[in-house]
Structures are given as structure tokens and as C-alpha cells.
Amino acid sequence: MRLSTLTWKEAARAAAQPAAFVVPLGSLEQHGPHLPLLTDTAIVDAIAARLDDRMPDRVVLLPTIWLGHSPHHRHFASVSLDLLPYVEMIRGVCRSLVQLGATKILLLNGHGGNDVPARAALRELKSELADRPDVYIVFAHYWHLAADAIAAIRSSPRGGLGHACELETSLMLTLHGDLVYEGLGVTDGPHDQGPWRIGDMLHGQPYYIVNEFDEISRTGTVGMPEQATADKGARFLDAIVGRVGAFVDEFLTWRYQHDAHRFRE
């Protein structure tokens, strides 16, 4: 069910049910010469909408938050919220949902740049809600939840999935093909710069560094968009929704925090 269409009484009843409140997180930033700025938002919005369609009795869906943390794309194009304001936005959203009565909150992420501030927000919320072992707040990238399914469909080697890549271009061809400039997306990114610099959505680098996007890509793309197809996008989408749904099913059974607090009493 969609929280935005409920009355306040219906929202209170929804919060009293065993359901996960799903908050899709997107961005508005460049995605190479072939994809629109709304790519991350459009993809995670579609995943969340299909998740709600599949399990409306177990999901309370919030509107997708389009404003992300994207300063690394500013030399191409982005509309970005700074780090600390983004942390506070996530804290505010989660506080509001807990006040409503939600105890299972999934921040379903569609943009890698949201990772650092969202993790910081969850650390602060955990301290703030120290007396609420019944509250579980999870932040997850959709591509990590569905990593095994995505790996089974992709055709590109390691380094082929990154940004405006095979995965995102395929998904956009399926969802918004009229917004994709086919033929303009080309392989780009640090693919031939030594093994330590080959990053991939499914295989992270073993170190952390902050780079502006124009330092690692000439076109704003990282990965291999030439390998994208609409058929592959449909398969990716169905597999991702299935894996996210499987996670939600398990998430709703979690009680380990309750048990840990009970044992300490």
C-alpha cells in the first residue's frame, strides 16, 4: 500500500500491521551522454512500485526521494544535497515513521552516493533509539540485494557495471526507452588502469577513496552500456524485484534485537 494515499487513521492502522515501510532513495545527476538525470530515481521508483504490487499487504511504500547526495557529479551535472543535510533528512524521515508506529523500515537505495550519509544517519538513529529494540532500520542498495540474480544475467566482465552501465542502461531501455539515446553510451571508467582500480557494482574495490566523477570518466559513464538491451532490462527488473521481495519477507521475521535485550534483563 502507498502511504501517500492513506488517511491518517489508515496510516496508523498500517503501522500496526507487520509490514515494512519502504523508502526509495534516488538522485538527480548525470548518467553519461545517453541517459537522463532522473535515471537512479526512475529505476528505484519502478523497483519499489513493482514490489508494492507484489506484496501490498507486507509493504507500506513511501514516495521516492529524488534528491540525493551527488557532489561528485557536479562537474557534469547534478542537483545535490550536502552530506550533513542528507544525514538529517534521513534521520527526520525515519523519526517520523517511528513516531507513526513503524518498526521495520527499509531505505531502498538507488544511488551509490547516498551510501556514506545514510550509514551515518543510521548510526545516529541507533543511538537515539537505544531504548527501542523493536525498531529495525535497514539501508540497502538494490543491486547488492539482487547481486546473485544480476550476475546470472549480465554479459559484461568485471568493470562492466558501474554508472550508466550495462545494468542501468538496460533497465532504462525497458522502463523509459524514449529517454535513452542509444549508440551514445560507450565503455568508460578505470577499466585498464591496473587490478586495484577495477570497480564494479557487484565487486567493490578493497579500499575507499573520494574522487570527482570527471577524474575517473571522460563521458560520465563507468561500465559498458553497449552491452545493454531492453530484453535484458526486463529480466534484470524482474529478478531484482524478486530478490528485494525475498529480503523483505525475511526482514519482517527479524526479532534478534528483542531477544538480545530480553536476555540482558
matplotlib code that plots the C-alpha trace (Angstrom):
import matplotlib.pyplot as plt

x = [0.0, 1.1, 1.5, 0.8, -2.8, -3.8, -5.7, -4.0, -6.2, -5.4, -1.7, -1.9, -3.6, -0.9, 1.9, 0.2, 0.4, 3.6, 4.7, 8.0, 7.9, 10.0, 11.7, 13.2, 16.2, 17.2, 19.2, 19.1, 22.5, 24.3, 24.3, 26.6, 25.6, 22.9, 20.7, 18.7, 19.5, 16.5, 17.9, 18.6, 15.2, 13.3, 14.9, 14.4, 10.9, 10.0, 11.5, 9.6, 6.3, 6.6, 7.5, 4.3, 2.3, 3.6, 3.2, 0.8, -0.1, 3.6, 4.9, 4.0, 5.6, 6.7, 7.2, 10.6, 13.1, 14.6, 17.2, 20.4, 24.0, 25.8, 28.6, 31.0, 28.9, 28.8, 31.4, 29.0, 25.5, 23.7, 21.2, 22.7, 22.1, 25.2, 26.4, 25.1, 21.8, 21.3, 22.1, 19.5, 16.9, 17.2, 17.1, 13.9, 12.2, 12.9, 11.9, 8.6, 7.9, 8.8, 6.5, 3.8, 4.4, 6.6, 9.1, 10.6, 12.0, 13.9, 15.8, 16.0, 18.8, 19.2, 22.3, 25.7, 26.5, 23.8, 25.7, 28.0, 25.4, 22.7, 25.1, 26.0, 22.3, 21.6, 24.4, 22.9, 19.4, 20.6, 21.9, 18.8, 16.5, 18.6, 15.5, 13.6, 14.9, 11.7, 12.8, 14.8, 16.1, 18.0, 19.7, 20.4, 21.4, 19.0, 22.0, 23.5, 20.3, 20.0, 23.7, 23.4, 20.5, 22.2, 25.4, 23.5, 22.0, 24.9, 27.2, 29.9, 33.1, 34.1, 34.1, 31.1, 28.6, 29.2, 27.3, 25.1, 26.4, 25.0, 22.6, 21.3, 21.0, 19.2, 16.7, 16.1, 15.6, 12.8, 11.3, 11.8, 13.2, 12.2, 14.6, 17.6, 20.0, 21.1, 24.6, 25.9, 26.8, 30.4, 32.6, 34.4, 35.9, 39.1, 39.0, 42.6, 44.4, 45.5, 43.6, 43.3, 41.2, 38.7, 35.5, 32.1, 28.7, 28.9, 32.6, 33.7, 37.3, 39.2, 39.9, 38.0, 38.9, 36.9, 37.1, 35.2, 33.5, 35.4, 38.6, 37.6, 35.4, 35.6, 31.9, 30.3, 29.9, 31.6, 30.9, 29.8, 26.5, 27.0, 26.0, 22.6, 19.3, 15.7, 15.1, 18.0, 16.5, 13.2, 15.0, 17.1, 14.0, 12.0, 15.0, 15.7, 12.1, 12.1, 15.2, 14.2, 10.9, 12.6, 14.7, 11.5, 9.9, 12.9, 13.3, 9.7, 10.7, 13.7, 13.5, 17.1, 17.3, 14.2, 15.9, 19.2, 17.5, 15.4, 18.5, 20.2, 17.2]
y = [0.0, 3.6, 5.7, 8.9, 7.8, 6.8, 8.9, 9.4, 6.8, 4.3, 5.1, 4.4, 1.0, 0.2, 0.9, -1.5, -4.3, -6.5, -4.5, -3.0, 0.8, 1.1, 4.5, 4.5, 6.8, 8.2, 11.1, 13.8, 13.6, 13.0, 9.5, 9.9, 11.2, 8.6, 8.5, 11.3, 12.8, 11.0, 7.6, 6.5, 7.8, 6.2, 2.8, 2.6, 4.0, 1.3, -1.4, -0.2, 0.2, -3.4, -4.6, -2.9, -4.5, -8.0, -7.7, -4.9, -6.4, -6.5, -3.2, 0.4, 2.4, 6.0, 8.4, 8.1, 10.7, 12.1, 14.4, 12.6, 13.2, 13.7, 16.3, 14.1, 14.6, 18.4, 18.9, 17.2, 18.0, 17.2, 18.6, 17.5, 17.8, 18.3, 15.5, 16.7, 17.9, 14.5, 12.8, 14.9, 14.3, 10.5, 10.9, 13.1, 10.6, 7.7, 9.6, 10.4, 6.8, 5.6, 8.2, 6.9, 3.4, 1.8, -0.7, -2.1, 0.5, -0.3, 2.5, 1.0, 2.8, 3.5, 5.8, 4.9, 8.4, 8.1, 5.4, 7.4, 9.9, 7.2, 4.9, 7.9, 8.6, 5.0, 5.2, 8.3, 6.8, 3.7, 5.7, 7.9, 4.9, 2.9, 2.1, 0.8, -2.7, -3.3, -0.8, -2.1, 0.3, -1.1, 0.7, -1.5, -1.0, -2.8, -4.2, -5.7, -7.4, -8.9, -9.4, -13.1, -12.6, -9.7, -11.7, -14.5, -12.1, -9.7, -10.3, -7.8, -8.8, -7.2, -3.5, -3.6, -2.5, 0.9, 4.0, 4.5, 0.9, -2.3, -2.7, 0.9, 1.3, -2.0, -1.0, 2.4, 0.9, -1.2, 1.5, 4.7, 3.7, 7.1, 8.8, 6.7, 7.9, 4.5, 4.5, 7.4, 5.3, 4.0, 2.0, 4.3, 4.3, 2.9, -0.5, -0.7, 1.1, -2.0, -4.5, -2.3, 0.3, -2.0, -1.3, -2.9, -2.6, -6.3, -6.3, -3.3, -2.1, -3.2, 0.5, 3.7, 7.0, 10.1, 11.0, 13.5, 11.7, 13.6, 12.2, 8.6, 9.1, 11.2, 10.8, 10.4, 6.7, 3.9, 0.5, -1.0, 0.4, -1.1, -4.4, -3.2, -4.4, -3.8, -7.6, -7.8, -4.9, -6.7, -9.7, -7.6, -5.8, -9.0, -10.6, -7.5, -7.2, -10.9, -10.7, -7.4, -9.1, -12.1, -9.8, -8.0, -11.4, -12.3, -8.7, -9.0, -12.0, -10.4, -10.3, -10.7, -7.3, -8.1, -11.3, -9.7, -7.1, -9.8, -11.8, -8.8, -8.1]
z = [0.0, -0.6, 2.4, 0.4, -0.5, 3.1, 5.6, 9.0, 10.5, 7.7, 8.1, 11.9, 11.1, 8.5, 11.0, 13.5, 10.9, 10.3, 7.3, 6.1, 5.4, 2.2, 1.4, -2.1, -2.4, -5.7, -7.2, -9.9, -11.6, -14.9, -16.4, -19.4, -22.8, -23.3, -20.1, -18.3, -15.0, -13.4, -14.1, -10.5, -9.3, -12.2, -11.6, -7.8, -8.1, -10.6, -8.4, -5.4, -7.3, -8.5, -5.0, -3.7, -6.4, -5.5, -1.7, -0.8, 2.5, 3.6, 2.2, 3.0, 0.2, 0.6, -2.4, -3.9, -2.6, -5.7, -4.0, -3.4, -2.3, -5.6, -5.3, -7.2, -10.4, -10.2, -12.9, -15.3, -13.9, -10.6, -8.1, -4.8, -1.0, 1.1, 3.4, 6.7, 5.5, 3.8, 7.1, 8.8, 6.1, 6.6, 10.3, 10.0, 7.7, 10.0, 13.1, 11.5, 10.6, 14.1, 15.6, 13.3, 14.6, 12.1, 13.5, 10.2, 7.9, 4.6, 2.9, -0.6, -2.3, -6.0, -5.9, -4.6, -3.4, -0.8, 1.0, 3.3, 4.7, 5.0, 7.0, 9.2, 9.8, 10.8, 13.4, 14.9, 14.8, 16.6, 19.5, 19.5, 19.6, 22.1, 24.2, 21.1, 20.3, 18.4, 15.7, 12.8, 10.2, 7.2, 4.3, 1.2, -2.4, -4.7, -6.7, -3.5, -2.5, -6.0, -6.7, -7.5, -9.8, -11.6, -12.0, -13.7, -16.3, -17.1, -20.1, -19.2, -17.3, -14.0, -14.5, -16.8, -14.1, -12.5, -13.6, -16.7, -17.5, -18.8, -15.9, -15.6, -19.4, -19.8, -17.1, -18.6, -22.1, -20.5, -18.3, -20.4, -23.8, -25.2, -22.9, -23.9, -26.7, -28.0, -29.5, -27.5, -24.5, -24.7, -22.3, -19.9, -16.5, -14.9, -16.6, -17.8, -15.0, -13.0, -11.0, -7.9, -9.8, -11.5, -9.6, -10.2, -8.7, -7.6, -6.8, -4.7, -4.5, -1.4, -0.4, -0.1, -1.9, -2.8, -6.4, -8.5, -11.4, -14.1, -12.5, -13.4, -16.6, -19.7, -20.6, -17.2, -17.7, -15.8, -17.3, -20.6, -21.8, -25.3, -23.8, -22.7, -24.2, -23.3, -23.1, -20.6, -18.7, -18.3, -16.9, -14.6, -13.3, -12.6, -10.9, -8.7, -7.6, -6.7, -4.6, -2.8, -2.1, -0.6, 1.6, 2.8, 3.7, 5.9, 7.3, 8.6, 10.7, 12.5, 16.3, 17.3, 18.9, 21.0, 22.1, 22.9, 25.2, 26.9, 27.7, 29.3, 31.6]

ax = plt.figure().add_subplot(projection="3d")
ax.plot(x, y, z, "-o")
ax.set_aspect("equal")
plt.show()
